[in-house]
Amino acid sequence: MSDTQETRREMADTGDDKIFHTVYFEPVGVQMSVAEGETVLDAAFRQGIAVMHGCKEGQCSSCKSLLVEGEVELKKYSTFALPDYERESGHILLCRTLAYSDLTVELLNYDEDLMRRSIAVSEYDATLTKITALTHDIRLLEVRLSRPLRFGAGQYVDLTIPGAGITRSFSMANRPDGESTLKFIIRKYPNGAFSSQLDGGLSPGDRLVAKGPYGTCFRREDQPGPMVLVGGGSGMSPLWSILSDHVQSGEERPIRFFYGARSRRDLFYLDEFAELEEKLPDFRFIPALSNADPDDGWTGETGFIHEVLSRTLRKEALAGEIDAYTCGPTPMIEAVMPVLQMAGVAPERLYFDKFTQAVR
C-alpha cells in the first residue's frame, strides 16, 4: 500500500470524508498531499513547502507551472496572469488549481533548497497596539501576536479584521527577532477596505488575525556580493525588514537602496537612512522623485525609479554577483527587472514581490 493510500484510509477511519491526492513536483522530486477543494498552493503552505508565489489570487503569475499529468480545475483567475494560449498548452496557476486526481507538475521557477526548509503557514491572534503617520498617506501599523511568528525578512502575512470580512496582505517591516511584535508600513487608499480604517476606524486594543508567513522574496544569508534594493510606496516595508536583518547579522557587503516617490512629502525615514550611511561601510540610499515640486528645493535624483536605477548602475559598476530585491507595484517591478538583467544580475538572484490589487 502506498503512503498516499495509507493517508486516505486513515482519513476514512477517522470519519473525515475528504479525498486526498498526491502532487509530484518536478524536476525537484518533492511530493505532497492535496485535499479536493484545496488549492495546490494552499496545500503547499499547509505542509511547509515553499513553491514560488505572489498574490495568491491568480493575478500575478508567480506560481505559474506546467501540468504534466492529472485532472484539475482552475478557479477564477486573470488572463493577464495566465493567457488562454498558455492554459491551452497545459499551464496552470498553483493558487487557482484544484486537484481531482494525482498530479505531476513541472515547476517553472523554483529554489529546491527553500522548498525543503520553509515554514508552514499558521494563524495567529493579534492585538493592534499602535498606528503612526509616516507621511500624508503612509502609516506604520504595529500589532502584538498571541505567540511569536517565525518568518524570513521580506515575507508577509494576511491580516484580517474579524467580523468585517476584510483581509489584506502586508509585508513585515521589522526584522525577524523571535518576538511577538510585527510592524507594517501601509499606504492608504481613499477607498481601500483595510487601509481606510487606519485613520479612525481601527484603534489600539482592536483584535486582528494574522496568517502566514508567505512570500519568497526574503533575504538570502551569507552572500558575498553586493545587494541592490528597489522599492516604491509601501514596498519600503519588506525592504526595510531585509535591510534591518542584514544590519543585525553583522554581514558586510555593498548595498544600494533605491526608492521611488512622487514628491518630497512622500519620503520618510530620511534620518534613519542617513545614520545607516554613516554606520555601514558601503551603503547608499538613493531616493528619486518622479514629480518633484519646484518649491521643495529637491537636489536629488529625479525620474522614475527604473530610470535612476539604470543610470546609477551604468555609472557605478558593482563588483561581484548581485542579489537584487524589488518590491512594489507591478508596473514598477516590470520596468525594473530588465534594468537589473541588463546590469548582469543572474535570474536566480532576482527576488521580487509584486503588490497587486486586492480582489476580495
C-alpha positions as CSV (number, residue, x, y, z in Angstrom):
1,M,0.0,0.0,0.0
2,S,1.4,3.4,-0.9
3,D,1.9,6.3,1.5
4,T,-0.9,8.2,-0.2
5,Q,-3.3,5.2,0.0
6,E,-2.5,4.8,3.7
7,T,-3.3,8.5,4.3
8,R,-6.6,8.2,2.5
9,R,-7.5,5.2,4.6
10,E,-6.6,6.9,7.9
11,M,-8.8,9.8,6.9
12,A,-11.7,7.5,6.2
13,D,-11.2,5.6,9.5
14,T,-11.4,8.9,11.5
15,G,-14.6,9.9,9.8
16,D,-13.1,12.6,7.6
17,D,-14.6,12.2,4.2
18,K,-12.1,14.4,2.4
19,I,-10.4,12.8,-0.6
20,F,-6.6,13.4,-0.8
21,H,-4.4,13.2,-3.9
22,T,-0.6,13.3,-4.3
23,V,1.2,16.1,-6.1
24,Y,4.6,15.3,-7.6
25,F,6.7,18.4,-8.2
26,E,9.3,18.0,-11.0
27,P,12.2,18.4,-11.5
28,V,12.9,18.7,-7.8
29,G,11.4,15.3,-6.8
30,V,9.2,16.7,-4.0
31,Q,5.8,15.3,-3.3
32,M,2.9,16.3,-1.0
33,S,-0.8,15.6,-0.5
34,V,-3.7,17.9,-1.5
35,A,-7.3,17.6,-0.5
36,E,-10.1,18.0,-3.0
37,G,-11.4,21.6,-2.7
38,E,-8.0,22.8,-1.5
39,T,-5.7,24.7,-4.0
40,V,-2.3,23.2,-4.6
41,L,-0.7,26.3,-3.3
42,D,-2.7,26.2,0.0
43,A,-1.7,22.6,0.4
44,A,2.0,23.6,-0.1
45,F,1.6,26.3,2.6
46,R,0.0,23.8,5.0
47,Q,2.9,21.4,4.6
48,G,5.7,24.0,4.7
49,I,6.7,23.5,1.0
50,A,8.0,26.8,-0.5
51,V,6.8,26.9,-4.1
52,M,7.1,30.3,-5.8
53,H,4.1,32.5,-5.2
54,G,3.0,36.1,-5.0
55,C,-0.6,37.4,-4.8
56,K,-2.2,34.0,-4.1
57,E,-5.3,35.2,-6.1
58,G,-4.5,34.4,-9.7
59,Q,-3.3,37.9,-10.6
60,C,0.5,37.9,-10.7
61,S,1.6,34.6,-12.4
62,S,4.4,34.0,-9.9
63,C,3.2,30.4,-9.3
64,K,2.7,29.6,-13.0
65,S,3.6,25.9,-13.6
66,L,3.1,23.2,-16.2
67,L,0.6,20.4,-15.6
68,V,2.3,17.2,-16.9
69,E,-0.3,14.7,-15.8
70,G,-3.6,14.7,-13.9
71,E,-7.1,16.1,-13.7
72,V,-7.6,19.7,-12.4
73,E,-10.0,22.5,-12.4
74,L,-8.9,26.2,-12.1
75,K,-10.8,28.7,-10.0
76,K,-11.3,32.2,-11.5
77,Y,-8.0,33.9,-12.5
78,S,-6.8,36.9,-14.5
79,T,-5.9,36.2,-18.2
80,F,-3.0,38.6,-17.7
81,A,-1.5,36.1,-15.3
82,L,-2.4,33.1,-17.5
83,P,-3.3,33.9,-21.1
84,D,-5.7,31.5,-22.9
85,Y,-2.9,30.2,-25.2
86,E,-0.9,29.2,-22.2
87,R,-3.8,27.5,-20.5
88,E,-4.4,25.5,-23.7
89,S,-0.8,24.3,-23.6
90,G,-1.2,22.9,-20.1
91,H,0.0,25.8,-17.9
92,I,-1.7,26.3,-14.6
93,L,-1.6,28.7,-11.6
94,L,-1.0,26.8,-8.4
95,C,-3.0,29.3,-6.4
96,R,-6.1,28.6,-8.5
97,T,-5.6,24.8,-9.1
98,L,-7.9,22.2,-7.6
99,A,-6.9,18.6,-8.0
100,Y,-9.2,15.7,-8.9
101,S,-6.5,13.1,-9.3
102,D,-2.8,12.6,-8.5
103,L,-0.9,15.3,-10.3
104,T,2.6,15.7,-11.8
105,V,3.5,19.3,-12.0
106,E,6.6,20.8,-13.6
107,L,7.7,23.9,-11.7
108,L,8.9,26.7,-14.0
109,N,10.5,28.7,-11.2
110,Y,11.8,27.1,-8.0
111,D,14.5,27.1,-5.3
112,E,15.0,23.4,-4.3
113,D,16.7,24.2,-1.0
114,L,14.0,26.6,0.0
115,M,11.3,24.1,-0.8
116,R,12.7,21.7,1.7
117,R,13.2,24.1,4.6
118,S,10.4,26.6,4.5
119,I,8.0,27.5,7.3
120,A,4.4,26.1,7.5
121,V,1.7,28.7,7.4
122,S,-0.2,29.2,10.7
123,E,-2.9,31.5,12.1
124,Y,-2.2,33.9,15.0
125,D,-4.5,36.0,17.2
126,A,-3.2,39.6,17.1
127,T,-3.9,42.9,19.0
128,L,-3.4,46.3,17.4
129,T,-1.0,48.3,19.6
130,K,-0.2,51.5,17.6
131,I,-0.7,53.4,14.4
132,T,1.8,56.1,13.4
133,A,1.7,58.5,10.5
134,L,4.9,58.4,8.4
135,T,3.7,60.6,5.6
136,H,0.4,62.1,4.5
137,D,-0.7,58.7,3.1
138,I,1.6,56.1,4.7
139,R,1.0,54.6,8.1
140,L,3.1,52.3,10.4
141,L,0.8,49.7,11.9
142,E,2.1,47.7,14.9
143,V,0.4,44.5,16.3
144,R,1.2,42.0,19.0
145,L,0.7,38.4,18.3
146,S,-0.5,35.7,20.7
147,R,2.8,33.9,20.1
148,P,6.0,34.6,18.1
149,L,5.9,34.2,14.3
150,R,8.9,32.7,12.5
151,F,9.5,34.4,9.2
152,G,12.1,35.5,6.8
153,A,13.0,39.2,6.4
154,G,10.9,40.3,3.4
155,Q,7.9,37.9,3.9
156,Y,4.3,38.9,4.6
157,V,1.1,37.8,6.3
158,D,-2.6,38.1,5.6
159,L,-4.2,40.5,8.2
160,T,-7.9,40.1,8.8
161,I,-10.3,42.4,10.6
162,P,-12.7,39.9,12.3
163,G,-16.4,40.5,11.7
164,A,-15.7,42.9,8.8
165,G,-14.7,40.2,6.4
166,I,-11.7,42.3,5.3
167,T,-8.4,40.5,4.6
168,R,-5.3,42.1,3.1
169,S,-1.7,41.0,2.6
170,F,1.0,43.2,4.3
171,S,4.8,42.7,4.4
172,M,6.5,42.9,7.8
173,A,8.7,46.0,8.2
174,N,10.6,44.7,11.3
175,R,13.3,42.1,11.2
176,P,12.7,38.5,12.4
177,D,13.7,38.7,16.1
178,G,11.7,35.9,17.7
179,E,9.4,38.4,19.4
180,S,5.6,38.7,19.1
181,T,5.5,42.3,17.7
182,L,5.0,42.9,14.0
183,K,5.3,46.2,12.2
184,F,3.8,47.0,8.8
185,I,4.3,50.1,6.5
186,I,1.0,50.5,4.7
187,R,-0.1,53.0,2.1
188,K,-3.6,54.4,2.5
189,Y,-6.0,54.4,-0.4
190,P,-9.2,56.5,-0.3
191,N,-11.4,53.5,-1.0
192,G,-9.1,50.9,0.5
193,A,-11.2,48.5,2.5
194,F,-8.4,47.9,5.1
195,S,-6.2,50.9,4.7
196,S,-9.0,53.4,5.0
197,Q,-9.5,52.0,8.6
198,L,-6.1,53.2,9.6
199,D,-7.3,56.8,10.4
200,G,-10.2,56.5,12.9
201,G,-11.6,53.1,12.0
202,L,-9.1,50.9,13.9
203,S,-7.8,51.7,17.4
204,P,-5.2,50.2,19.8
205,G,-6.7,47.2,21.5
206,D,-8.7,46.1,18.5
207,R,-8.4,42.4,17.6
208,L,-6.9,41.2,14.3
209,V,-6.0,37.8,12.9
210,A,-2.6,37.2,11.2
211,K,-2.0,34.2,8.9
212,G,1.4,33.4,7.4
213,P,4.2,33.7,6.7
214,Y,4.0,33.9,2.9
215,G,6.4,35.1,0.2
216,T,9.7,34.0,-1.4
217,C,11.3,37.5,-1.7
218,F,13.3,37.3,1.6
219,R,16.9,37.9,2.5
220,R,19.4,35.3,1.4
221,E,22.1,35.0,4.0
222,D,25.9,34.7,3.7
223,Q,26.1,36.0,0.2
224,P,29.3,37.9,-0.5
225,G,28.4,40.1,-3.4
226,P,26.5,43.5,-3.5
227,M,22.9,43.8,-2.6
228,V,20.5,46.1,-4.5
229,L,17.1,47.0,-3.0
230,V,14.5,48.7,-5.2
231,G,11.1,49.9,-3.9
232,G,8.3,52.4,-4.1
233,G,5.4,53.3,-1.8
234,S,4.7,50.6,0.8
235,G,7.4,48.5,-0.9
236,M,9.6,50.1,1.7
237,S,8.1,47.6,4.3
238,P,9.7,44.3,3.2
239,L,12.9,46.1,2.1
240,W,13.3,47.8,5.5
241,S,12.9,44.4,7.1
242,I,15.6,42.9,4.8
243,L,18.0,45.9,5.4
244,S,17.4,45.7,9.2
245,D,18.0,42.0,9.2
246,H,21.2,42.4,7.2
247,V,22.5,45.1,9.7
248,Q,21.7,42.9,12.7
249,S,23.5,39.9,11.1
250,G,26.8,41.7,11.0
251,E,27.5,40.7,7.4
252,E,29.3,43.3,5.3
253,R,28.5,43.8,1.6
254,P,28.0,46.8,-0.7
255,I,24.3,47.9,-0.6
256,R,22.4,50.3,-2.8
257,F,18.8,51.1,-1.8
258,F,16.7,52.8,-4.5
259,Y,13.3,54.2,-3.5
260,G,10.8,55.9,-5.9
261,A,8.3,58.5,-4.8
262,R,6.3,61.3,-6.4
263,S,7.3,64.3,-4.3
264,R,9.4,65.1,-1.3
265,R,6.4,64.8,1.0
266,D,6.2,61.1,0.1
267,L,9.7,60.4,1.6
268,F,10.2,59.2,5.2
269,Y,12.9,57.5,7.3
270,L,15.5,60.0,5.9
271,D,17.2,60.4,9.2
272,E,17.4,56.7,9.7
273,F,18.9,56.2,6.2
274,A,21.5,59.0,7.0
275,E,22.5,57.2,10.1
276,L,23.0,53.9,8.2
277,E,25.1,55.7,5.6
278,E,27.4,56.8,8.5
279,K,27.4,53.4,10.1
280,L,27.7,51.0,7.2
281,P,31.0,50.9,5.2
282,D,29.5,50.7,1.7
283,F,25.8,51.8,1.8
284,R,23.9,54.4,-0.2
285,F,20.3,55.4,-0.1
286,I,19.1,56.8,-3.4
287,P,15.6,58.3,-3.4
288,A,14.2,59.5,-6.6
289,L,11.2,61.8,-7.2
290,S,9.1,61.4,-10.4
291,N,7.1,64.6,-9.9
292,A,9.3,66.9,-7.8
293,D,7.7,70.1,-6.7
294,P,10.0,73.1,-7.6
295,D,9.2,74.6,-4.2
296,D,10.7,71.6,-2.5
297,G,14.3,72.6,-3.4
298,W,15.0,69.0,-4.3
299,T,18.6,68.4,-5.4
300,G,18.5,64.6,-5.5
301,E,17.6,62.2,-8.3
302,T,14.6,62.8,-10.5
303,G,12.6,60.5,-12.8
304,F,11.1,57.1,-12.5
305,I,13.0,54.7,-10.2
306,H,13.9,52.3,-13.0
307,E,15.5,55.2,-14.9
308,V,17.5,56.2,-11.9
309,L,18.5,52.6,-11.3
310,S,19.7,52.3,-14.9
311,R,21.8,55.5,-14.8
312,T,23.3,54.6,-11.4
313,L,24.3,51.1,-12.3
314,R,25.9,52.2,-15.5
315,K,28.0,54.8,-13.7
316,E,28.8,52.6,-10.7
317,A,29.9,49.1,-11.6
318,L,29.3,46.9,-8.6
319,A,31.9,44.1,-8.3
320,G,30.7,40.6,-7.7
321,E,27.4,38.7,-8.1
322,I,24.5,41.0,-7.1
323,D,21.4,39.9,-5.1
324,A,18.5,42.2,-6.1
325,Y,15.3,42.6,-4.2
326,T,12.5,44.7,-5.7
327,C,9.1,45.3,-4.0
328,G,6.2,47.4,-5.0
329,P,3.5,47.9,-7.7
330,T,3.6,45.5,-10.7
331,P,4.3,48.2,-13.3
332,M,7.4,49.3,-11.3
333,I,8.7,45.8,-11.0
334,E,8.2,45.1,-14.7
335,A,10.2,48.2,-15.5
336,V,12.9,47.4,-13.0
337,M,13.5,43.8,-13.9
338,P,15.0,44.4,-17.4
339,V,17.3,47.0,-16.0
340,L,18.7,44.6,-13.4
341,Q,19.1,41.9,-16.0
342,M,21.0,44.3,-18.3
343,A,23.2,45.1,-15.3
344,G,24.2,41.4,-15.1
345,V,22.0,40.2,-12.2
346,A,21.6,36.4,-12.6
347,P,17.9,35.3,-12.9
348,E,18.2,33.1,-9.8
349,R,19.3,36.1,-7.8
350,L,16.4,38.3,-8.8
351,Y,13.9,38.4,-6.0
352,F,10.6,40.3,-6.2
353,D,7.3,40.9,-4.6
354,K,4.6,42.3,-6.8
355,F,1.9,44.3,-4.9
356,T,-1.2,43.5,-6.8
357,Q,-4.7,45.0,-6.3
358,A,-6.9,43.0,-3.9
359,V,-9.8,41.2,-5.4
360,R,-11.6,40.2,-2.2
